[in-house]
Amino acid sequence: MNKNSIKIFAPATISNIGPGYDIFGLALHGIGDTIELNWVENNRIEIAPIAGFPDIPLDPEKNIASIVAQKMLNQVNESRGLRITISKNVMPGSGLGSSGSSAAGVAFGLNQLLNNKFSQLELIDFAMQGEAALAGKAHADNVAPALMGGFTIVKGYQPLEVFKIPFPEEMHIAVVHPQVEVKTSEARKLLPDRVTLEDHTKQGGNIAGMIAGMTTKNYELIKASMQDLIAEPKRAQLIPAYEEAKATALKNNAIACSISGSGPSIFAFTKTESEANLICEVWEALYDKHQIPTKTYTSLINGEGCKVLKD
């Protein structure tokens, strides 16, 4: 059936999970972008003004959503115009995949309008191209879970290989976003060009342990494996009170705690919703003490990813 418009939800994501730098990602519930796509008659892509985010460019050549849409339309030789209306619920620079949500959401929604001409892997590739156009690097650890849902693993890029693994459905996530901005480009500059063979071996073991822990729902193994020897030690300095926040989460029964994406958001895995809520409360108190505004969220892992919203 041909459609003239569609509204979808694209979830926020957590990437670089523990030792899985540029490899692991997961989707969140209820946090993300709502995107409406409408065919228009002027043969141009338009971005509607985005409420609350005046700094996000509306120029179709500079907005990640329109860049993705244009690449898809070019691929199928479609000349109709498109209007994109985005309602954002996660601040850019939060470490929660804000741009990835927009890229994935437009790829998913436009594919629906095009009667599903593209595969899921092709949609990930289009969304990655949007990320690359703005950030200079194509990566899938945010757009893949946003599109696919669940806990995803990026195995490689040439060819692109992404897959989902089972995860503990009852495991909850607490997230705190201190209201400061960490630019991904700046956070990447802090990472070492080389690691020792010893650290490489330990990191590889932790990646394997995380996969085994997730698939077997072994919380002790997840806890033991959520050790990052490469990115976290360097990026922690960019996040106010990070070590204190992490220690507080672990003291309050978090399974594990680490940086979401490149930060400044911090996340913790918990066994129950009440534990996730408690950790958010103590994080709010901690950052209030430091006079830093925050937003907190709790969520299960979203196994669905992008979805069509009913009018």
Secondary structure as UniProt FT lines:
FT   STRAND          5..15
FT   TURN            18..19
FT   TURN            21..23
FT   STRAND          24..40
FT   TURN            41..42
FT   STRAND          45..47
FT   TURN            51..52
FT   TURN            54..55
FT   TURN            60..62
FT   HELIX           64..75
FT   TURN            76..77
FT   STRAND          81..88
FT   TURN            92..93
FT   HELIX           98..113
FT   TURN            114..115
FT   HELIX           120..135
FT   TURN            141..142
FT   HELIX           143..148
FT   STRAND          151..157
FT   TURN            158..159
FT   STRAND          160..165
FT   TURN            169..170
FT   STRAND          172..178
FT   HELIX           184..189
FT   HELIX           197..216
FT   HELIX           219..225
FT   HELIX           232..235
FT   HELIX           236..238
FT   TURN            240..241
FT   HELIX           242..251
FT   TURN            252..253
FT   STRAND          256..259
FT   TURN            261..262
FT   STRAND          266..270
FT   HELIX           273..289
FT   TURN            290..291
FT   STRAND          294..301
FT   STRAND          307..308
//
